[in-house]
């Protein structure tokens, strides 16, 4: 058993040969490497599968009661300083390793088809394999310096993958925004590591936790400085996990390929911040102020992410804000000391959100032939609708992922989210109320996304090649603007891009002949007829969706306490870590209390689903009920008040809470003005004084030059004149002093 642990260091480096081989192949034999480019998916999946096997084996040993194992070897020794590298195997490492490898395998299989026509296919798999190496190295690190090294490598891979299509200006801008925002957190993390080393003299987790806790308990260290160091460490987690206020990079990161969003921005890289907080929990628990800060940031992020997702039209950005909100839930659980619930929700959310992101990629893939290969259209839910009849398998998987994220039993996220809500009631009723309200918002905006995509009929516009006008397959206004059946292209774009209402359901029917044309409309593409109506994805894209559906259905069972911990796999799995973290490892549930709380939370979720269906469903009876509600306040001050509230909600959500605007106006413009002021001071004041002295000396020299005539009598006259003037002034001052 110890022999297995000793060679666990090989897990992070298993995906690395693919990156090295592709890199050298493109450098030395580029033509041959490109000719067999589709073959590189196989070694990528195979090596990551081997890593998954190692991780699963270690997890089984952890469940069976094996102790935490740490293997170290010295890298550099200098007097009293010794830097050691190694790997730490505990339940937290096992959880993260299994998440990274399982989701990574599904994404690689999915990407083989999704990226098959992209010119950067080889570059994509090279980046992906290197990212998997970096992430696995991060979660198996045994000290803070090792974590920081892999932390930066993960950030570099994220930068490369977000800007994968760097020829698109918006993608290039998005990767730069992610890079700069994460640099803020990374700088804080580095300062925190240095400060913590100055306090404890160690970087190894075990020694660091023991020394720090003893110093804090015995008041042998300045509490303010210790709190500052811990806060700086938390800043790194805030940026990486897209927590408020460093969350602004996450929605823009959706400009990368959709498989990247599923792997990096749903299940792995954004979970790195959660992993860091969980790993440093023994330190944070000893500083109550930090735990309060973590829980506060978590609950703010959960609520903010939910409100910002309400009016998004881009399917991937809606899921991005959903990810931000769910990570806020996990951070809240860590802040209130609910370590088990946090990791449980990390597991369930990772699989459900990966399923949703890959499902969105399947939807985008089906929409691209009719709206063009433009993210502004293929990802815009305004152009979707009625896809239930064209992508039935994707629809079922997307629905299950949506219901899971909404907290509907017996799907995965219900068990973990309900546990977080229960623990939050015990910690703070205010936090619990906000968390419950966020649960209703989550159900609302997620079911809204589902209805926009699959409900009703297709709302896409295609070009009528006999004229310059555009015709609508189905004219339905999701955003309160009636679109005529035949409109000018500029009018259509202005209608979609302008401010759009939030709750409107104005619709009107289309022509039956036009309805039938969708199934037969085709275009001549690449010397063959290709039907452009939405179509289901290939099997290699559907297979990962079906596997992730199984995880979404059954992964919640690992945390169900059937008999007060007897068969609770998750509690057994986390027992060594909870003992290490000095928290209560006993977990038992009063089933009556559990069912009571579950009924409450599920009722909130169902209410959110019901409201979403009223506002965005296609059943006219519900639409009539909405009209009936509006008729009570029509024409009066209540109607005006309702419109104002609607506009405030929509503007807040669609404009991202004005946080980006604040950063641009205050930080970006403020820094630019400060730079301009500094440039003016340097150029006009500093350089002005220096240049002024030189110019003054030059003019004085030039003036004196013309005073010299070469006559000694003139020089004597000037000399005596100056001496006389100085003697007169000197005698005048002496006279004044004496009198």
Secondary structure, DSSP 8 states (H G I E B T S, - for coil): -HHHHHTTTHHHHTTHHHHHHHHHHHHH-HHHHHHTGGGHHHHHHHHHHHHHHHHHHHHHHHHTT---EEEEEEEEEETTEEEEEEEEESHHHHHHHHHHHHHHHHHHHHHHHHTTT-TTHHHHHHHHHHHHHHHHHHHTB-BHHHHHHHHHHHHHHHHHHHTTTTTSHHHHHHHHHHHHHHHHHHHHHHHHHHHHHHHHS--BHHHHHHHHHHHHHTT-S-HHHHHHHHHHHHHHHHHHTT-TTS-HHHHHGGGS-HHHHHHTTTTSTHHHHHHHHHHTHHHHHT-HHHHHHHHHHHHHHHHHHHHHTTT--BHHHHHHHHHHHHHHHHHHHHHTT-HHHHHHHHHHHHHHHHHHHHHHHHHHHHHHHHH-S-HHHHTBGGG---GGGT-HHHHHHHHHHHHHHHT-TTSHHHHHHHHHHHHHHHH-HHHHHHHHHHHHHHHHHHHHHHHHHHSS----EEE-TTSSEEEESS-B-SSS----SEEEHHHHHHHHHS---SS---B----HHHHHHTTT-EEEETTEEEE-S-----HHHHHHHHHHHHHHHHGGGGG--SSTTSS-HHHHHHHHHHHHTTS-------HHHHHHHHHHHHHHHHHHHHHHHHHH---HHHHHHHHHHHHHHTTSHHHHHHHHHHHHHHHHHHTGGGHHHHIIIIIIHHHHHHHHHHHHIIIIIIHHHHHHHHHHHHHHHHHHHHH--S-HHHHHHHHHHHHHHHHHHHHHHHHHHH-
